[in-house]
Amino acid sequence: MPGFNGIAWFEIGTDDPAAERFYGDVLGWTVAHDPQSPTYSVLTTGDADGVHGGLFATEGKFPSYAVFSVIVEDVEATCRRAEEAGGKVQRAPQVNPDGLTFAHLLDPADNHFEVFTPPPVG
C-alpha cells in the first residue's frame, strides 16, 4: 500500500447492478463480493501491482460516483484542512465495521475524492 497522502484505492458507487458486468466486459476487471457487507465488492484490475478498488452499491442513497481514494494519517484532521483550504466535506468521517475510517470531500471546484485511514493494527 502506498504511504500517507498517496492514492491507494478507488471506489465506484452506483445503484446499477449491471456495473459489475460493465467493468468486467469493458476492462476485464474481476469482482469479489465482500462477505461482511451486502453493499460492497472488491474490484481487481488487470495490473496486479496497481491500484485496486471497490464497488459500493449505493441503493439510491447517494448519487453515482467514481473517486480516487487517498490514504491519510488522520481523516478528521484532513477534513478540517480541506475546509480551511476552501473545500467541503461531502460525507462526514465514518468508521466501517472493519475499523477503516473514511470521508468524502469536494475540492474548491467541486471535484469529489475520498480520504481514508486503515484500521488500527493490533
JOPELIN-V112712 format. One record per backbone hydrogen bond with DSSP energy under -1.0 kcal/mol. NH is the residue of the N-H (numbers start at 1). CO is the residue of the C=O. If there is no record, write none. Layout:
NH;CO + NH;CO
This chain:
5;71 + 6;3 + 8;69 + 9;69 + 11;67 + 12;54 + 13;65 + 14;56 + 19;16 + 22;18 + 23;19 + 24;20 + 25;21 + 26;22 + 27;23 + 28;24 + 29;23 + 30;44 + 32;42 + 34;40 + 37;34 + 41;55 + 42;32 + 43;53 + 44;30 + 50;47 + 53;43 + 54;10 + 55;41 + 56;12 + 57;39 + 58;14 + 61;58 + 65;13 + 67;11 + 69;9 + 70;114 + 71;6 + 72;116 + 78;74 + 79;75 + 80;76 + 81;77 + 82;78 + 83;79 + 84;80 + 85;81 + 86;83 + 87;82 + 88;106 + 90;104 + 91;104 + 94;102 + 96;100 + 99;96 + 101;117 + 102;94 + 103;115 + 104;91 + 105;113 + 106;88 + 107;111 + 110;107 + 113;105 + 114;68 + 115;103 + 116;70 + 117;101
